[in-house]
Amino acid sequence: LLPRFGEVLGKGDAMWRALSVIENDVVVFLDADSEGFGPHFACGLAGPLVCGHTGIEYVKAFYRRPLKLGEETLPEGGGRVTELTVRPLFNLFYPELSGMIQPLAGEYAGRRTALERMPFFTGYGVETGLLIDLFNEIGLNAIAQVDLEERVHRNQSLASLSQMSFAIIQVVMQRLQEKSR
C-alpha cells in the first residue's frame, strides 16, 4: 500500500497505510500471534463503537497476562514493559492515562475518522503514541476499555524488552517536548 512512501517501516506504518483503503467507519487492529486468540477479540473491541455507546471513539483491550516460562505458565507476570516502563511514565506525565490496564495492548479499535487524524509511530511506540495522541485529541471520556479475558504472549528476551522500552520512552519524551513539558 502507498508505495510512493517507500518501504513499510514496521507495524505502525503498515497500520497507517491500511487506513488508506479502509472504507468502514470502525477499524479493528489485532495482534493475532498469541494463544487463545479468537473472534471475541474483534467483537469485543468493536462492541462499544457499534452498540450505541455515545461519544466513544477508541477502544483498548485489556486482559490477564500470564507469564509462560518453557512448559510452565505462571498466573501473572506478563506485561513487563507495561509495568516497568509505561505505567511509571504515565503515572508521572499522563496521570489521566494511569487507569489504562493494558496500554501496550496490540488489540484496539477506533472510528476511522479519529484514527485518520493521528500520526502513527513506526516502531514499538505505536500503541503508546496513539494512546497519548488520542487522549490529547478526543479526551479520556471518548476512550473505552474492554476485557478480552486472557492473553498469553510469547516471551521476549531482556535485550528485546530493553529495545521496546527505549522506543516507548522516546515516544513519551517526544510528546512531552512538543508540549514544552
Phi, psi and omega in degrees: 000143177050057183299339179297344178267006177084197182296144177293130187256038176114186187303309182300320178294318179296320179295315180299317179295324180299328179299338181289342181243354181281134180250343183287159179285332182245132180242132178242125175253133182227138166267114186257020185258042180226165175288146175081009178293139179200180183299337180297339177295307181293314181297317180297320180288320181286333185314303182298338181275336184246354185252032171082016176281093186301132174089352180282128181244339187211140182229129178250140175280153164219161184193166172288145183238082174296161179244118181267122179239095184065239180273348183263141176239118177275147184295340177210173179120351173285169179076038184294322179292323176301310186287326185264343182237299188291311183301314177298320179295317178295317179301322182279313189252335181225064185301335178297333181268001183293343177278358178288119187288317179231073183298338180263007180305133178275006179249118179201163181220155179201166173287134182305320182299325178287316182294325181295339180274354186261143167282151179241118174294151187273337185252213183299344183276004186301315181294316180296314179299315178299316182297314178296313183294319178292321176302313180294327184274314188248346178087160184296326182292345179264004180247128179243164175233142177232143181273114178258019172078278186215145178220119177253111179270159167284138183282146177252160179292161177301321178298318178294319178295325177296317177298317179298314179300317180298316179297320180292318177299320178300318179298311181298315180297321178298316180294322177294318179297320179298332178263011182055041178256000000 
